[in-house]
Amino acid sequence: MTQAQLIHDLDEYVIWFSFLLSVLFAPLATMMWPWWKHPWGINIISLEVAIAFALLPAWLSIAFGLRRADVYVFAWVQLASLVLVGLVIAWRLVLIWRTQRRDTPSAEPAPPPRERDPAS
């Protein structure tokens, strides 16, 4: 087996694994967590959906032999899903910023701890 064939085979396994896990993530997470009740949950699931759509053309190509280069729909789905990935990541930055601002009582740093008096 050549290195090129090994990389090709591993690539196919990784695409299968990542695609199926991304598709199954939301239903499996739903069994354990009401993710739709919190912005963080919606964000996490949105990213998984975007990743699944980004991997869909490659998975269809591998699973069914559809040639990605010949079907423009695949290219548009992949392009739109990659834009969605970027938007969800930007949204996550906003969530982090809001959480940090909410959890910080003030913008001033906390005073340093007082030193103990060795005599006491």
TAWO-V100873 format. One line per field, one symbol per residue. psi: psi as a letter, one per 20 degrees, with the letter a starting at -180 (. if undefined). A space follows every 50 residues. Layout:
# TAWO-V100873
psi: ???
This chain:
# TAWO-V100873
psi: prhghgggghggghggggghhhhigghghhhipmhijqhgghgghghggg gghhigggghgghjjpohhiohggggggghhhggggghggghgggggggh hhiohriqqqqqqqqqohh.
